[in-house]
Amino acid sequence: MPGFEQWTQNGAGRVPKISTTLTMRDHLGACKARWGIDRMNYMVPPGLYAIGAPAPEDPVLVTANYKMSFDEVRRNLAGRNVWLLVLETFGINVWCAAGKGTFGTDELVRRIRLSGLARAVNHRHLILPILGAPGVAAHEVAKQTGFTVRYAAIRAADLPAYLDHGMKTTEAMRELTFTLYERLVLVPVELVTAARQSAVIMAVLGALFAFAGGWQAGLVAMAAYLGAMLAGVAAAPVLLPWLPGRSFAVKGTVIGILWGGAVTLLAHPSPLVTAALFVGLPAVSAFYALNFTGCTTFTSRSGVKKEMRIALPVMGAAVAVSLAMLAVSRLL
C-alpha cells in the first residue's frame, strides 16, 4: 500500500496510517503515469486512511483513488492529524471523475458507509476539493448520511492555509490557472496515446506514397503527418493562449496551416499537392488539438460535446478531400 506506515485503531476498526513523505518509487510512478505507462492502474485502494494521529474531532478530507491525486494530498498534509477518505474513481483524477460521475454522490455515500466513518469521528463534516463539486449533490449526501459537505480549494497545495485559517476559502483558492507548466505536464501522456495511433497511419501512408512516387515521397508523407500530429499534441497546448479562436479545433487548424506552409517550403510540391497539404494537415492537427480539450480549464462538458459534433465531420471531410486531391495528382 503506497505510503503505508502502520495501523491505527478506533471506532471504525483498524485504519491504515499513511506517510506524508513521497518516496523515489512514488516519484517514479508519477513519471511513468505522465508518460502513459500503466496509467489506468495507477491507483490506491479506496477507503479511510489516517494521516498523523487523528482523533475523533479531527477533519475529514476527501479525494480520488488516482495515486497522483492521493500523493499530492497526503504530501501537503505533512505534520497534521487528519482523516483521508478515498473514493473509488477507478484511477481517475477528481476533476475528470466528477465529470464521469465516479467522484459523485452515490460513491461518496457508499464510501462513508463502508468505511465506518461515522464511528471514527464525532462530527459530521466532510472537506472536498472544489473540482469535485460537479459530481456531488451536497444536500443528498447530508440527507442520506448526515454528513455536510464543504469545498476547500482547487489545489492541494492550498489545504494547509485552508485548515490553518478556520477552513475559509479565499478567492485565490478558487482561481483555476492553466499556466505553461500546467499545460506541458499534460503533453507526454497525450503524445504517447497519439503516437500509438500515428504509427499505423504513418506506416500506411509511407507505403502508399513510396509505391506511387518512390521512397522519398514515402518519407515526406510520413514526416508531414508526424509534424501535423506533433503540432496538435504539443505545439497547440504550448501556444494555446495566443492561438486565435475559442474552439480547440480552430486553434489546431491554425497551427496545422502553419505546419502545412513549412512542408510546402521544404518539399516544393506541385500546386495540387500543395492544396492537398493545406486541406489535410490542418485537419490532422485540429483532431489532436481537439483531443486536448478534455484536459483543460477552458471548456465545459457540454461545450466539448458541441465542438466535437461540429468539428469531427468537417475534419473527416477535409481528410477525404485531401486524399482525393493527392490521388488525382498522381494521375496527372
Secondary structure in CASP SS format (residue, H / E / C, confidence):
PFRMAT SS
TARGET T0000
AUTHOR 0000-0000-0000
METHOD secondary structure of the structure
MODEL  1
M C 1.00
P C 1.00
G C 1.00
F E 1.00
E E 1.00
Q E 1.00
W E 1.00
T E 1.00
Q E 1.00
N E 1.00
G C 1.00
A C 1.00
G E 1.00
R E 1.00
V E 1.00
P E 1.00
K E 1.00
I E 1.00
S C 1.00
T C 1.00
T C 1.00
L C 1.00
T C 1.00
M H 1.00
R H 1.00
D H 1.00
H H 1.00
L H 1.00
G H 1.00
A H 1.00
C H 1.00
K H 1.00
A H 1.00
R H 1.00
W C 1.00
G C 1.00
I C 1.00
D C 1.00
R H 1.00
M H 1.00
N H 1.00
Y C 1.00
M E 1.00
V C 1.00
P C 1.00
P C 1.00
G E 1.00
L E 1.00
Y E 1.00
A E 1.00
I E 1.00
G C 1.00
A C 1.00
P C 1.00
A C 1.00
P C 1.00
E C 1.00
D C 1.00
P C 1.00
V E 1.00
L E 1.00
V E 1.00
T E 1.00
A E 1.00
N C 1.00
Y E 1.00
K H 1.00
M H 1.00
S H 1.00
F H 1.00
D H 1.00
E H 1.00
V H 1.00
R H 1.00
R H 1.00
N C 1.00
L C 1.00
A C 1.00
G C 1.00
R C 1.00
N C 1.00
V E 1.00
W E 1.00
L E 1.00
L E 1.00
V E 1.00
L E 1.00
E C 1.00
T C 1.00
F C 1.00
G C 1.00
I C 1.00
N C 1.00
V H 1.00
W H 1.00
C H 1.00
A H 1.00
A H 1.00
G H 1.00
K H 1.00
G C 1.00
T C 1.00
F C 1.00
G C 1.00
T H 1.00
D H 1.00
E H 1.00
L H 1.00
V H 1.00
R H 1.00
R H 1.00
I H 1.00
R H 1.00
L H 1.00
S H 1.00
G C 1.00
L H 1.00
A H 1.00
R H 1.00
A H 1.00
V C 1.00
N C 1.00
H C 1.00
R C 1.00
H E 1.00
L E 1.00
I E 1.00
L E 1.00
P C 1.00
I H 1.00
L H 1.00
G H 1.00
A H 1.00
P H 1.00
G H 1.00
V C 1.00
A C 1.00
A H 1.00
H H 1.00
E H 1.00
V H 1.00
A H 1.00
K H 1.00
Q H 1.00
T H 1.00
G C 1.00
F C 1.00
T E 1.00
V E 1.00
R E 1.00
Y E 1.00
A C 1.00
A C 1.00
I C 1.00
R C 1.00
A H 1.00
A H 1.00
D H 1.00
L H 1.00
P H 1.00
A H 1.00
Y H 1.00
L H 1.00
D H 1.00
H C 1.00
G C 1.00
M C 1.00
K C 1.00
T C 1.00
T C 1.00
E H 1.00
A H 1.00
M H 1.00
R H 1.00
E C 1.00
L C 1.00
T C 1.00
F C 1.00
T C 1.00
L H 1.00
Y H 1.00
E H 1.00
R H 1.00
L H 1.00
V C 1.00
L C 1.00
V H 1.00
P H 1.00
V H 1.00
E H 1.00
L H 1.00
V H 1.00
T H 1.00
A H 1.00
A H 1.00
R H 1.00
Q H 1.00
S H 1.00
A H 1.00
V H 1.00
I H 1.00
M H 1.00
A H 1.00
V H 1.00
L H 1.00
G H 1.00
A H 1.00
L H 1.00
F H 1.00
A H 1.00
F H 1.00
A H 1.00
G H 1.00
G C 1.00
W H 1.00
Q H 1.00
A H 1.00
G H 1.00
L H 1.00
V H 1.00
A H 1.00
M H 1.00
A H 1.00
A H 1.00
Y H 1.00
L H 1.00
G H 1.00
A H 1.00
M H 1.00
L H 1.00
A H 1.00
G H 1.00
V H 1.00
A H 1.00
A H 1.00
A H 1.00
P H 1.00
V H 1.00
L C 1.00
L H 1.00
P H 1.00
W H 1.00
L C 1.00
P C 1.00
G C 1.00
R C 1.00
S C 1.00
F H 1.00
A H 1.00
V H 1.00
K H 1.00
G H 1.00
T H 1.00
V H 1.00
I H 1.00
G H 1.00
I H 1.00
L H 1.00
W H 1.00
G H 1.00
G H 1.00
A H 1.00
V H 1.00
T H 1.00
L H 1.00
L H 1.00
A H 1.00
H C 1.00
P C 1.00
S C 1.00
P H 1.00
L H 1.00
V H 1.00
T H 1.00
A H 1.00
A H 1.00
L H 1.00
F H 1.00
V H 1.00
G H 1.00
L H 1.00
P H 1.00
A H 1.00
V H 1.00
S H 1.00
A H 1.00
F H 1.00
Y H 1.00
A H 1.00
L H 1.00
N H 1.00
F H 1.00
T H 1.00
G H 1.00
C H 1.00
T C 1.00
T C 1.00
F C 1.00
T C 1.00
S C 1.00
R H 1.00
S H 1.00
G H 1.00
V H 1.00
K H 1.00
K H 1.00
E H 1.00
M H 1.00
R H 1.00
I H 1.00
A H 1.00
L H 1.00
P H 1.00
V H 1.00
M H 1.00
G H 1.00
A H 1.00
A H 1.00
V H 1.00
A H 1.00
V H 1.00
S H 1.00
L H 1.00
A H 1.00
M H 1.00
L H 1.00
A H 1.00
V H 1.00
S H 1.00
R H 1.00
L H 1.00
L C 1.00
END
